[in-house]
Amino acid sequence: MARKIVVTSGKGGVGKTTVTANLGVQLAKSGKRVILCDLDFGLNNIDVVLGVEDLATFDVVDAVEGRCRPKQALVQHPHYPNLYSLASNRISDRYVSPQAIRLILENLSPQFDFILLDSPAGIDEGFHRAVACADEALLVTTPHISAMRDAGRVVDMLKGYRLSRIGLVVNMVKKDLVRRGEILTPEEISEALRVPLTAIVPEEEKIFLENVTDRSRAFRLLAGFYTGTAAPAAEPAKRAGFMDIIRRGLKR
């Protein structure tokens, strides 16, 4: 049965969909069969990031409403045969219950190793629909104070669900600013949010990378964490209050 991991964030613009796509590619390249399921209704970005937006005939709502079988809604990536995408519906105000999505995923689960659920940012209905279908969560944030505040609210919501694991990806990290002490370190962010640090992704200009760079290495390590071939980023030993960490960052 596939592991169902929801990838979420407190606010838009932190690279959640890019993290989902790159993690999916690295898992597929390691030999795992992967579905990237876009549950951000109205935006439909996973297929765009993967470059397969013109290949989808059906979406997840078509499968829910019986216009196709769940497997017919999948699009196999032309370059990564183990990677499939499941597009969301382009109508943002359409109501689809978590139970309906879960039935589709349960139908597909025996044939795959991982199902990554790209959640809408924030904590509205779409967020709860996505999290209700997952067994694990991966929270994406950046070192910016506003992103961290919103991520803190998401953590509170995630802990209300029966998830086996919640991990943290700190994205768009500018290493020179970290070295100069101008932004919070990923370890401090993990400490503030009280979520184990799973991966640190440096900032680079390109959205989707295949060449050997620090960023692609970060996603290989993240995939290795989920396949058991790599350790997560170190979790800080001590714990401080969220506002203490925020105040420390504001003083820099």
C-alpha positions as CSV (number, residue, x, y, z in Angstrom):
1,M,0.0,0.0,0.0
2,A,1.3,3.5,-0.8
3,R,2.4,5.9,1.8
4,K,0.2,9.0,1.6
5,I,2.1,12.2,2.4
6,V,0.4,15.6,2.3
7,V,2.8,18.5,1.4
8,T,1.4,21.7,2.9
9,S,2.4,25.2,3.9
10,G,1.0,28.2,5.8
11,K,1.1,30.6,2.9
12,G,1.6,30.6,-0.8
13,G,4.9,31.3,-2.5
14,V,7.1,29.2,-0.3
15,G,7.7,26.5,-3.0
16,K,5.3,23.8,-1.8
17,T,4.4,22.6,-5.3
18,T,8.1,22.6,-6.4
19,V,9.1,20.6,-3.3
20,T,6.3,18.1,-4.1
21,A,7.4,17.7,-7.7
22,N,11.1,17.4,-7.1
23,L,10.5,14.9,-4.3
24,G,8.3,12.9,-6.5
25,V,10.9,12.9,-9.3
26,Q,13.7,11.7,-7.0
27,L,11.5,9.0,-5.5
28,A,10.6,7.8,-9.0
29,K,14.3,7.8,-10.0
30,S,15.1,5.6,-7.1
31,G,12.7,3.0,-8.4
32,K,9.5,3.9,-6.4
33,R,6.2,4.1,-8.1
34,V,4.8,7.6,-7.3
35,I,1.6,9.6,-7.8
36,L,1.6,13.4,-7.4
37,C,-2.0,14.2,-6.6
38,D,-2.9,17.9,-7.0
39,L,-5.6,18.8,-4.5
40,D,-5.3,22.6,-4.9
41,F,-8.6,23.0,-6.8
42,G,-8.7,26.0,-9.1
43,L,-5.0,26.3,-9.6
44,N,-3.9,23.0,-10.9
45,N,-0.1,23.6,-10.8
46,I,1.5,20.1,-10.4
47,D,1.0,19.2,-14.0
48,V,2.4,22.5,-15.1
49,V,5.5,22.1,-13.1
50,L,6.0,18.6,-14.4
51,G,5.3,19.8,-18.0
52,V,2.4,17.4,-18.6
53,E,-0.5,19.9,-18.5
54,D,-1.5,19.0,-22.1
55,L,-1.5,15.3,-21.5
56,A,-4.4,15.0,-19.0
57,T,-7.8,13.9,-20.3
58,F,-9.4,13.5,-16.9
59,D,-8.9,14.9,-13.4
60,V,-9.6,13.7,-9.9
61,V,-13.2,15.0,-9.9
62,D,-13.9,13.0,-13.1
63,A,-12.8,9.9,-11.2
64,V,-14.8,10.8,-8.1
65,E,-18.0,11.4,-10.2
66,G,-17.5,8.2,-12.3
67,R,-16.6,9.7,-15.7
68,C,-13.5,7.6,-15.7
69,R,-11.8,4.9,-13.6
70,P,-9.2,6.2,-11.1
71,K,-6.3,4.8,-13.2
72,Q,-7.6,6.5,-16.3
73,A,-7.1,9.9,-14.6
74,L,-3.4,9.3,-14.1
75,V,-0.8,10.8,-16.5
76,Q,2.5,9.0,-16.8
77,H,5.5,11.3,-17.1
78,P,7.2,10.9,-20.4
79,H,10.7,10.9,-18.9
80,Y,10.1,9.1,-15.6
81,P,8.0,6.0,-16.2
82,N,7.5,5.5,-12.4
83,L,6.0,9.0,-11.9
84,Y,2.3,9.7,-12.4
85,S,0.3,12.9,-11.9
86,L,-3.4,13.2,-10.9
87,A,-4.7,16.7,-11.9
88,S,-7.0,18.7,-9.7
89,N,-10.3,20.3,-11.0
90,R,-10.0,23.8,-12.4
91,I,-13.2,24.9,-10.7
92,S,-12.2,26.4,-7.3
93,D,-15.6,26.4,-5.6
94,R,-16.5,22.8,-6.4
95,Y,-17.1,20.8,-3.2
96,V,-15.6,17.4,-3.1
97,S,-15.6,15.5,0.2
98,P,-12.4,14.1,1.8
99,Q,-14.1,10.7,1.8
100,A,-14.6,10.8,-2.0
101,I,-10.9,11.6,-2.6
102,R,-9.8,9.0,-0.1
103,L,-11.8,6.3,-2.0
104,I,-10.0,7.2,-5.2
105,L,-6.6,7.1,-3.5
106,E,-7.4,3.8,-1.8
107,N,-8.3,2.3,-5.2
108,L,-4.8,3.3,-6.5
109,S,-2.8,2.7,-3.4
110,P,-2.0,-1.0,-3.9
111,Q,-0.2,-0.3,-7.2
112,F,2.1,2.5,-5.9
113,D,4.7,3.1,-3.2
114,F,4.0,6.8,-2.5
115,I,1.2,9.2,-3.1
116,L,2.2,12.8,-2.6
117,L,-0.8,15.2,-2.0
118,D,-0.2,18.8,-3.0
119,S,-2.4,20.7,-0.5
120,P,-3.6,24.3,-1.0
121,A,-1.7,26.8,1.2
122,G,-3.4,28.0,4.4
123,I,-5.9,26.2,6.6
124,D,-9.2,26.5,4.7
125,E,-11.4,23.7,3.4
126,G,-9.0,22.5,0.8
127,F,-6.3,22.0,3.4
128,H,-8.5,19.9,5.6
129,R,-9.6,17.8,2.6
130,A,-6.0,17.0,1.7
131,V,-4.8,16.3,5.2
132,A,-7.8,14.0,5.9
133,C,-6.6,11.8,3.1
134,A,-3.0,11.5,4.3
135,D,-1.0,9.3,6.7
136,E,1.9,11.7,7.0
137,A,2.6,15.4,6.5
138,L,5.5,17.5,5.2
139,L,5.4,21.1,6.0
140,V,7.2,23.6,3.8
141,T,8.3,27.1,4.9
142,T,10.9,29.7,4.2
143,P,13.1,31.5,6.7
144,H,10.8,34.6,6.5
145,I,9.0,35.6,9.7
146,S,5.6,35.8,7.9
147,A,5.9,32.3,6.5
148,M,6.9,31.0,9.9
149,R,4.0,32.5,11.6
150,D,1.6,31.0,9.1
151,A,3.4,27.7,9.3
152,G,2.9,27.7,13.1
153,R,-0.9,27.8,12.6
154,V,-0.6,24.9,10.2
155,V,1.3,22.9,12.7
156,D,-1.4,23.3,15.3
157,M,-4.0,22.1,12.7
158,L,-1.8,19.1,11.7
159,K,-1.5,17.9,15.3
160,G,-5.2,17.6,15.4
161,Y,-5.1,14.8,12.9
162,R,-3.8,11.2,13.4
163,L,-0.7,11.5,11.3
164,S,2.2,9.1,11.9
165,R,4.8,11.8,11.1
166,I,5.1,15.5,10.5
167,G,8.3,16.7,8.9
168,L,9.7,20.1,8.0
169,V,11.4,21.4,4.8
170,V,13.0,24.8,5.1
171,N,13.0,26.0,1.5
172,M,14.8,28.9,-0.3
173,V,17.6,29.1,2.3
174,K,20.3,31.7,1.4
175,K,23.4,30.2,2.9
176,D,25.3,33.5,2.9
177,L,22.6,35.2,5.0
178,V,22.6,32.2,7.4
179,R,26.4,32.4,7.7
180,R,26.2,36.2,8.5
181,G,23.4,35.6,11.0
182,E,20.9,37.8,9.1
183,I,18.2,35.2,9.0
184,L,17.1,32.4,11.3
185,T,18.8,29.1,10.7
186,P,16.8,26.0,9.7
187,E,17.5,24.5,13.1
188,E,16.1,27.6,14.8
189,I,13.0,27.4,12.6
190,S,12.6,23.7,13.5
191,E,13.0,24.6,17.2
192,A,10.4,27.4,16.9
193,L,7.8,25.2,15.1
194,R,8.5,22.1,17.2
195,V,8.6,20.0,14.1
196,P,11.6,17.8,13.2
197,L,13.8,19.2,10.4
198,T,13.7,16.8,7.5
199,A,15.4,18.8,4.7
200,I,17.1,22.1,3.9
201,V,16.7,23.3,0.4
202,P,19.0,26.2,-0.8
203,E,17.6,29.0,-3.0
204,E,18.3,28.7,-6.7
205,E,16.9,30.5,-9.7
206,K,15.6,27.5,-11.6
207,I,12.3,26.0,-10.6
208,F,12.8,22.4,-11.7
209,L,16.3,21.0,-11.7
210,E,18.0,17.9,-13.1
211,N,21.7,19.0,-13.0
212,V,23.9,18.3,-9.9
213,T,23.4,21.2,-7.6
214,D,23.0,21.7,-3.9
215,R,19.3,21.9,-4.5
216,S,18.9,18.7,-6.4
217,R,21.2,17.0,-3.8
218,A,18.8,18.2,-1.1
219,F,15.8,16.5,-2.8
220,R,17.8,13.3,-3.3
221,L,18.5,13.3,0.4
222,L,14.8,14.0,1.1
223,A,13.8,11.1,-1.1
224,G,16.4,9.0,0.7
225,F,14.9,9.9,4.0
226,Y,11.5,8.5,2.9
227,T,13.1,5.4,1.4
228,G,15.3,4.7,4.4
229,T,18.6,5.3,2.6
230,A,19.4,8.7,4.2
231,A,19.1,10.4,7.6
232,P,17.0,13.5,8.1
233,A,18.5,16.8,8.9
234,A,19.5,17.0,12.5
235,E,16.8,18.0,15.0
236,P,17.9,20.5,17.6
237,A,18.2,19.1,21.1
238,K,16.7,22.1,23.0
239,R,13.3,23.6,22.7
240,A,12.4,27.3,23.0
241,G,9.1,29.1,22.8
242,F,7.9,30.1,19.3
243,M,7.7,33.8,20.1
244,D,11.2,33.7,21.7
245,I,12.6,32.4,18.4
246,I,10.6,35.0,16.4
247,R,11.9,37.8,18.6
248,R,15.4,36.6,18.2
249,G,15.0,36.7,14.4
250,L,13.5,40.2,14.5
251,K,16.5,41.5,16.4
252,R,19.0,40.4,13.7
